[in-house]
């Protein structure tokens, strides 16, 4: 009986909290982005690129491990790879890259509850504001932006600057519970998006841990 109840609870979580939906279905209006900006591109984000198949791409990813994948993406459609991290300032920054898990690389130290238990290499990478990246690449507005930077998402927003008026939508992985030491709170991130003129319009995923607790989620924000 207990086993059956556990299976039922797991099935309910899957129905109520789907891991991911079709991103395009979350938009009520046609997507007009001329450039899609993938901050924290890693292997690439096909669900983002499918939103506007004719848009150019700006892939922002500091880890050279992903170069073959990003070159393959750019072989299929026009765009640029920027080998840098995005943030609120210009310069360099230290990344902690866990052994065997580069997708978990972060500028921030993980909290005890989310620690990976793997050795990490320390790597210095270029740091640029998103405003600078868009200017230097000559990217054409309007923009659609995705941000997944393992706890550094709020700093990416702080680097948008004057480019904010050219961004139609923002998709971000947002921490709900603390995942990084000294990291932003869920409320702080939502307040920052509102200050930039965006409204939260959809939950694209709800990523539950083994206890069923959602510690981060992918949200869609659109221009108010």
Secondary structure, 3 states (H helix, E strand, C coil): CHHHHHHHHHHHHHHHCCCCCCHHHHCCCCCCCCEEEEECCCCCCHHHHHHHCCCEEEEECCCHHHHHHHHHHHHHCCEEEECCEEECCCEEEEEEEECCCHHHCECCCECHHHCCCCCEEEEEEEEEEHHHHHHHHCCCCCEEEEECCCCCHHHHHHCCHHHHHHEEEEEEEEECCCCECCCCCHHHHHHHHHHCCEEEEEEEEEEECCCCCEEEEEEEEEEC
